[in-house]
Amino acid sequence: MLKELGFYKGVNLGGWMSQYDYSEERLQGFITESDFGQIAGWGFDHVRLPVDYNVIQNTDGTMKEEGLLLVDRAVAWAEKHHLKIVLDLHKTQGFSFDEGEHEDGFFDSGKYQEYFYTV
């Protein structure tokens, strides 16, 4: 199915908006537009962009405009370099794949599930 949509070879951009120290320096400079150009130049057709909720959502469920702008910028760079993009909400309130994150309760919390739907 994915190949029918043009997804053949991709690169994971983990460590940029997911599974990192969440510093502004990292958010602004770990991956740049030139990286998207290089990925396209290598013959890849898509990137996977994992995003942790706390980059784009506050703990009260409201959205973080500055985080959404980062995602928008990544999507624009992908489009500019003719790359498709797979958005991955890698961590949500109450659930994380990473040990030691102290995120739990998602499957039992209507509040966390509503926050997830908001994203």
C-alpha positions in Angstrom: 0.0 0.0 0.0 2.7 2.5 0.9 4.6 1.9 -2.3 1.5 2.7 -4.2 1.6 6.1 -2.5 5.3 6.6 -3.4 6.9 5.6 -0.1 9.9 3.5 -1.0 13.0 4.7 0.9 13.0 6.9 3.9 15.1 8.4 6.6 14.1 8.7 10.3 14.6 12.1 11.9 14.5 10.9 15.4 16.4 12.9 18.0 15.2 16.2 16.7 11.6 16.6 18.1 11.6 13.4 20.0 13.8 11.6 22.5 16.3 14.4 23.2 16.9 17.2 25.7 14.2 19.6 24.4 16.6 22.5 24.2 15.8 25.4 22.0 19.2 25.1 20.4 18.5 21.5 19.4 15.0 22.3 18.1 16.4 25.1 15.9 19.6 23.6 14.7 19.8 19.8 14.9 18.0 19.3 11.5 18.0 22.2 8.9 16.6 22.7 5.5 20.0 21.6 4.0 19.5 18.2 5.6 16.2 17.8 3.7 18.0 18.7 0.5 20.8 16.2 1.2 18.3 13.5 2.0 16.5 14.1 -1.3 19.9 14.2 -3.1 20.6 10.7 -1.8 17.5 9.4 -3.5 15.2 9.1 -0.6 11.5 9.8 -1.1 10.3 10.5 2.4 11.3 11.3 6.0 9.8 10.1 9.2 9.3 12.9 11.8 8.8 11.6 15.3 7.4 14.4 17.6 6.9 14.2 21.4 3.7 15.8 22.6 5.6 18.2 24.9 7.1 19.9 21.8 3.6 20.8 20.5 1.3 20.6 23.5 1.2 22.0 27.0 0.4 19.8 30.0 -3.1 21.4 30.1 -3.9 20.1 26.6 -3.5 23.5 24.9 -1.3 23.6 21.8 2.1 25.2 21.7 2.2 27.6 18.7 6.0 27.6 18.6 6.1 23.8 18.4 3.5 23.6 15.7 5.5 26.2 13.7 8.5 23.8 13.9 6.4 21.0 12.5 5.0 23.3 9.8 8.6 24.3 8.9 9.7 20.7 8.5 6.6 19.9 6.3 7.5 22.9 4.1 11.1 21.8 3.8 9.9 18.3 2.8 7.6 19.7 0.2 10.3 22.1 -1.2 12.6 19.1 -1.6 9.9 16.8 -3.0 9.9 14.5 0.0 6.9 13.0 1.5 6.7 13.1 5.3 5.4 10.6 7.9 4.4 12.4 11.1 4.7 10.2 14.2 3.3 11.3 17.5 6.0 9.3 19.3 5.1 10.2 22.9 1.7 11.5 24.2 0.6 12.5 27.7 0.4 9.3 29.7 2.3 7.1 27.3 5.9 6.8 26.1 7.9 4.0 24.4 11.0 5.0 26.4 11.7 3.6 29.9 12.1 6.1 32.6 9.8 8.7 31.1 7.3 8.4 33.9 4.4 8.7 31.4 1.6 6.3 32.2 -2.2 6.2 32.5 -3.1 7.0 28.9 -5.3 3.9 28.5 -7.2 4.7 31.7 -7.5 8.5 31.4 -10.2 10.1 29.4 -8.4 13.4 29.8 -5.2 12.1 28.3 -7.1 10.5 25.4 -8.9 13.9 24.7 -5.5 15.6 24.7 -4.3 12.9 22.2 -7.3 13.6 20.0 -6.6 17.3 20.1 -3.1 16.7 18.7 
